[in-house]
Amino acid sequence: MASVLTELNHFPSAEHKKSLAAIIENTSSTDSEKLLAEIITRIAHKASAADKEKLNKILSDTSETKAIKTIAKAILNTVHKPQDEDIKALKALIGSSSD
């Protein structure tokens, strides 16, 4: 998801949506991962008001991982594309990923 967000420009591409669908359909994905993938799929310039509420809940949940919160924050701050600070954080997340 971090890779998709670093490349996002107004909305996810068809290729990005395929990657996100794989996350949503994967039984190993957590509920939070599935939710974030669904929200990214729906981005049209920015997250909807309803999705922003869900993102704020993730950000306030102390049990969520740093990676999930980094992605949620980047989505929340997206206006046409993620903000530079969030892109840096996403790239750091990609670099630390063991996938």
MODELLER restraints for C-alpha pairs under 7 A, 6 or more apart:
rsr = mdl.restraints
at = mdl.atoms
rsr.add(forms.Gaussian(group=physical.xy_distance, feature=features.Distance(at['CA:1:A'], at['CA:37:A']), mean=6.85, stdev=0.5))
rsr.add(forms.Gaussian(group=physical.xy_distance, feature=features.Distance(at['CA:2:A'], at['CA:71:A']), mean=6.45, stdev=0.5))
rsr.add(forms.Gaussian(group=physical.xy_distance, feature=features.Distance(at['CA:2:A'], at['CA:90:A']), mean=5.36, stdev=0.5))
rsr.add(forms.Gaussian(group=physical.xy_distance, feature=features.Distance(at['CA:2:A'], at['CA:94:A']), mean=6.52, stdev=0.5))
rsr.add(forms.Gaussian(group=physical.xy_distance, feature=features.Distance(at['CA:3:A'], at['CA:94:A']), mean=6.99, stdev=0.5))
rsr.add(forms.Gaussian(group=physical.xy_distance, feature=features.Distance(at['CA:4:A'], at['CA:16:A']), mean=5.99, stdev=0.5))
rsr.add(forms.Gaussian(group=physical.xy_distance, feature=features.Distance(at['CA:5:A'], at['CA:82:A']), mean=6.82, stdev=0.5))
rsr.add(forms.Gaussian(group=physical.xy_distance, feature=features.Distance(at['CA:6:A'], at['CA:82:A']), mean=6.99, stdev=0.5))
rsr.add(forms.Gaussian(group=physical.xy_distance, feature=features.Distance(at['CA:6:A'], at['CA:87:A']), mean=5.71, stdev=0.5))
rsr.add(forms.Gaussian(group=physical.xy_distance, feature=features.Distance(at['CA:6:A'], at['CA:90:A']), mean=6.91, stdev=0.5))
rsr.add(forms.Gaussian(group=physical.xy_distance, feature=features.Distance(at['CA:8:A'], at['CA:81:A']), mean=5.66, stdev=0.5))
rsr.add(forms.Gaussian(group=physical.xy_distance, feature=features.Distance(at['CA:9:A'], at['CA:80:A']), mean=5.85, stdev=0.5))
rsr.add(forms.Gaussian(group=physical.xy_distance, feature=features.Distance(at['CA:9:A'], at['CA:81:A']), mean=4.99, stdev=0.5))
rsr.add(forms.Gaussian(group=physical.xy_distance, feature=features.Distance(at['CA:10:A'], at['CA:44:A']), mean=5.83, stdev=0.5))
rsr.add(forms.Gaussian(group=physical.xy_distance, feature=features.Distance(at['CA:10:A'], at['CA:45:A']), mean=4.24, stdev=0.5))
rsr.add(forms.Gaussian(group=physical.xy_distance, feature=features.Distance(at['CA:10:A'], at['CA:80:A']), mean=4.20, stdev=0.5))
rsr.add(forms.Gaussian(group=physical.xy_distance, feature=features.Distance(at['CA:10:A'], at['CA:81:A']), mean=5.80, stdev=0.5))
rsr.add(forms.Gaussian(group=physical.xy_distance, feature=features.Distance(at['CA:11:A'], at['CA:43:A']), mean=5.41, stdev=0.5))
rsr.add(forms.Gaussian(group=physical.xy_distance, feature=features.Distance(at['CA:11:A'], at['CA:44:A']), mean=4.92, stdev=0.5))
rsr.add(forms.Gaussian(group=physical.xy_distance, feature=features.Distance(at['CA:11:A'], at['CA:45:A']), mean=5.91, stdev=0.5))
rsr.add(forms.Gaussian(group=physical.xy_distance, feature=features.Distance(at['CA:12:A'], at['CA:41:A']), mean=6.31, stdev=0.5))
rsr.add(forms.Gaussian(group=physical.xy_distance, feature=features.Distance(at['CA:17:A'], at['CA:41:A']), mean=5.97, stdev=0.5))
rsr.add(forms.Gaussian(group=physical.xy_distance, feature=features.Distance(at['CA:20:A'], at['CA:37:A']), mean=5.29, stdev=0.5))
rsr.add(forms.Gaussian(group=physical.xy_distance, feature=features.Distance(at['CA:20:A'], at['CA:41:A']), mean=6.87, stdev=0.5))
rsr.add(forms.Gaussian(group=physical.xy_distance, feature=features.Distance(at['CA:23:A'], at['CA:29:A']), mean=6.26, stdev=0.5))
rsr.add(forms.Gaussian(group=physical.xy_distance, feature=features.Distance(at['CA:23:A'], at['CA:34:A']), mean=6.27, stdev=0.5))
rsr.add(forms.Gaussian(group=physical.xy_distance, feature=features.Distance(at['CA:23:A'], at['CA:37:A']), mean=6.75, stdev=0.5))
rsr.add(forms.Gaussian(group=physical.xy_distance, feature=features.Distance(at['CA:24:A'], at['CA:34:A']), mean=4.68, stdev=0.5))
rsr.add(forms.Gaussian(group=physical.xy_distance, feature=features.Distance(at['CA:24:A'], at['CA:37:A']), mean=6.43, stdev=0.5))
rsr.add(forms.Gaussian(group=physical.xy_distance, feature=features.Distance(at['CA:36:A'], at['CA:72:A']), mean=6.91, stdev=0.5))
rsr.add(forms.Gaussian(group=physical.xy_distance, feature=features.Distance(at['CA:39:A'], at['CA:51:A']), mean=6.41, stdev=0.5))
rsr.add(forms.Gaussian(group=physical.xy_distance, feature=features.Distance(at['CA:45:A'], at['CA:79:A']), mean=5.63, stdev=0.5))
rsr.add(forms.Gaussian(group=physical.xy_distance, feature=features.Distance(at['CA:45:A'], at['CA:80:A']), mean=4.14, stdev=0.5))
rsr.add(forms.Gaussian(group=physical.xy_distance, feature=features.Distance(at['CA:46:A'], at['CA:78:A']), mean=5.43, stdev=0.5))
rsr.add(forms.Gaussian(group=physical.xy_distance, feature=features.Distance(at['CA:46:A'], at['CA:79:A']), mean=5.06, stdev=0.5))
rsr.add(forms.Gaussian(group=physical.xy_distance, feature=features.Distance(at['CA:46:A'], at['CA:80:A']), mean=6.10, stdev=0.5))
rsr.add(forms.Gaussian(group=physical.xy_distance, feature=features.Distance(at['CA:47:A'], at['CA:75:A']), mean=6.77, stdev=0.5))
rsr.add(forms.Gaussian(group=physical.xy_distance, feature=features.Distance(at['CA:47:A'], at['CA:76:A']), mean=6.55, stdev=0.5))
rsr.add(forms.Gaussian(group=physical.xy_distance, feature=features.Distance(at['CA:52:A'], at['CA:76:A']), mean=6.08, stdev=0.5))
rsr.add(forms.Gaussian(group=physical.xy_distance, feature=features.Distance(at['CA:55:A'], at['CA:72:A']), mean=5.60, stdev=0.5))
rsr.add(forms.Gaussian(group=physical.xy_distance, feature=features.Distance(at['CA:55:A'], at['CA:76:A']), mean=6.61, stdev=0.5))
rsr.add(forms.Gaussian(group=physical.xy_distance, feature=features.Distance(at['CA:58:A'], at['CA:64:A']), mean=6.84, stdev=0.5))
rsr.add(forms.Gaussian(group=physical.xy_distance, feature=features.Distance(at['CA:58:A'], at['CA:69:A']), mean=6.73, stdev=0.5))
rsr.add(forms.Gaussian(group=physical.xy_distance, feature=features.Distance(at['CA:59:A'], at['CA:69:A']), mean=5.57, stdev=0.5))
rsr.add(forms.Gaussian(group=physical.xy_distance, feature=features.Distance(at['CA:59:A'], at['CA:72:A']), mean=6.91, stdev=0.5))
rsr.add(forms.Gaussian(group=physical.xy_distance, feature=features.Distance(at['CA:67:A'], at['CA:93:A']), mean=6.77, stdev=0.5))
rsr.add(forms.Gaussian(group=physical.xy_distance, feature=features.Distance(at['CA:70:A'], at['CA:89:A']), mean=6.92, stdev=0.5))
rsr.add(forms.Gaussian(group=physical.xy_distance, feature=features.Distance(at['CA:70:A'], at['CA:90:A']), mean=6.93, stdev=0.5))
rsr.add(forms.Gaussian(group=physical.xy_distance, feature=features.Distance(at['CA:74:A'], at['CA:82:A']), mean=5.93, stdev=0.5))
rsr.add(forms.Gaussian(group=physical.xy_distance, feature=features.Distance(at['CA:74:A'], at['CA:86:A']), mean=5.20, stdev=0.5))
rsr.add(forms.Gaussian(group=physical.xy_distance, feature=features.Distance(at['CA:75:A'], at['CA:82:A']), mean=6.88, stdev=0.5))
rsr.add(forms.Gaussian(group=physical.xy_distance, feature=features.Distance(at['CA:77:A'], at['CA:83:A']), mean=6.59, stdev=0.5))
